[in-house]
Each structure stands twice: as structure tokens, then as C-alpha cells.
Amino acid sequence: MLVLYLGKKNGKVYGKTNILEISKTGNKGQNIYQLSEKIKATILEIYGKNLEIVVYGDGANWIKRLATILGGIYILDKFHLLKKLSDLVSLKNNNSLNRFLFKDKFPQLYQKLLKLFQENKTDKVVEVLRQIIKYLEILLEKNLWLFNKINQKTEEIGEFLRYVVSNSTAINQLFTFKNASSFTEAFVSSLVKFNIKIKYSNFCFKRYLNNLRLNHKLKNANLILI
């Protein structure tokens, strides 16, 4: 599923077009070049002109490739970045392990890293993450009873560090490109994951497609099935 839109006006996204791939389980879908051509054709058909393309993604390689083929600006989706960061170091939600690990040595760690991201200082984020890894390695030696949990946290921070390094340009675009926003999760929920059940019974595929078309019409969104 790909959602194209023109922008946001008066707090609402406008010009939505949902490109939804329908295929049987096990069948091959569109390759990246076929998909890019379909997107370009849809832009010309629906909007009637060539537009600057901004592609939001979660860091998946195929989305990066798609952005390159389309000649678009690739931006990392804010929801995915901040969700990863929050799960990793936030002291909220009664996360007792994070409190034990970070409260004294790295107070306000989530806020500090978020501020660095917002200031386009991903190199500083990388430095802080490496400092945390070294700190956890020392802490592990003093708290062997928490070996598994601290070791897992160290590995998770290492994974996040690599995620930041490999997506540094897209992260910087996220906080510098002010004219677009990502609504990925909201689009999926609103356009596709709407009422697909009657009490405890699922709709058949044909009924679901009819509902899908009606839902898009009611929400003034175009639907392209491929």
C-alpha cells in the first residue's frame, strides 16, 4: 500500500490517492521498477502534472531504492524513529530496567537524543549511543545477576546505532523538510483497516473490495488497485 497526497491544508490532508496491490498469497508482486512507473503514471493521471516527490519510509531498503528511482527526497518516518527511541531509553511507562540503567548516569536521555535529532546532529547521537554501550559494558561486570537483560539492551542500542548511521541523511531530512509530514499509520487505519467484520464474521473478498471502494469515495480519496 502506497498513499500519495498533495499536502495539508487547515489541518487536513488533501489530494489522497491510495495505490493498493492485490495479489494471491505466494504470487509475485510488482517489482520496484514496475511500481515506480505505476506511481509516475498515477501522478500524471490524477494530478495532471509532474510534482516534486517526497518519500517517507521506515528505513526499509526497498523504499530507499524506490525513492532513488523516482528521483525523490527520502525522509525517515518520524513515528518509527521516535517509537524505536522511546522503547530503547524512555523512563516512562514504568520501565524499571531503563530507570535502573539510565536514571542516574543519563538523566533525560530520551529528551537529549530527541533534541540532537531535531538539531540535525546525528553525529552527536552516534557519539552518545557509543558512550552508552561502553557504560553498559562496565555496568554489566558489576551486575552479573542482570547479565541477560543488560546484554540484550546493549545489543538493542547497537542495532539502533546502526539504524541511525544507515539512515542519517533521511533523519536530517525529517527535521529540516518542513513542507511535508508522514501519516503512514493513520492512512493504513483509515483507508484499509476500517470495519471489515460483521460481529464475529469476516467479509468475503468481493464484499471487502466493495467496502474499500465505498470507503475511499466517502473519504474523498482515489483508489488505484494493481
Secondary structure, DSSP 8 states (H G I E B T S, - for coil): -EEE--EEETTEEES-EEEE----TTS----HHHHHHHHHHHHHHHH-S----EEEESS-HHHHHHHHHHT-EEEE-HHHHHHHHHHHH---TT-HHHHHHHTTTSTTHHHHHHHHHHTT-HHHHHHHHHHHHHHHHHHHHH-GGGHHHHHHHHHHHHHHHHHHHHTHHHHHHHHH-TT----HHHHIIIIISS--EETTEE--HHHHHHHHHHHHHHTT-EEEE-
